[in-house]
Amino acid sequence: MFNTDQLRQYDTRTIAVPNAIPYPASSEYKRDEVKDYIRQYVNLSSSGTFIFRTKFPNYMTTLNGHCKQLVHLHKLNNLLRVNDFLRDVNQKLPVNGVFASCIETLEQRNERVFKEDKGPLNKIFYFSDFVIHRVFPKLYLTRKIYFWLYKGNNRAISLPEILGRFVYCGFNIIDFKKINN
């Protein structure tokens, strides 16, 4: 069990980059926009910068060496234990270290679902998606079944919830930006 008193109480910074890393079907322009945004805060060519892509929350324990800046290229929505992962990231960063990551917020998810034209079934699809990916993980009776079926993938997380998780895990948020929905 994690004791919040053990959390480091110093100025660790983070950049939340919602839905920032485009998938292969996306254009090169979108990738450049993301890189340019991250470069405002992170020196990508520095030896103290570690860029990684993982969906395993315990991955941070395998990192050796001194990391001043971490860039995580996998959506936080697909991590099974987001808070554990963020606490591990916080422990790896020095004072004034920078962490950049990406998420798909609940609002962006809604836009994506409604953008796909499903006709009159769109509202039914959205309602079932909301119940399965937003409500089931929160209910005691359905939580274990949900995580067994989906392995934590594709969870619906609102912007206030994810920013709150960053703060709870010891980060100060210096910026976040919506890039390419």
Salt bridges, closest charged atoms under 4 A:
GLU28 OE1 - ARG31 NE 3.95
ASP36 OD1 - ARG39 NH1 3.57
ASP84 OD1 - ARG87 NH2 2.52
GLU104 OE1 - LYS75 NZ 3.57
GLU104 OE2 - ARG112 NE 2.73
GLU111 OE2 - LYS178 NZ 3.12
GLU116 OE1 - LYS118 NZ 2.69
ASP129 OD2 - ARG109 NE 2.90
ASP129 OD1 - HIS133 NE2 3.84
GLU161 OE1 - ARG134 NH1 2.50
GLU161 OE2 - LYS138 NZ 3.26
GLU161 OE2 - ARG165 NH2 2.92
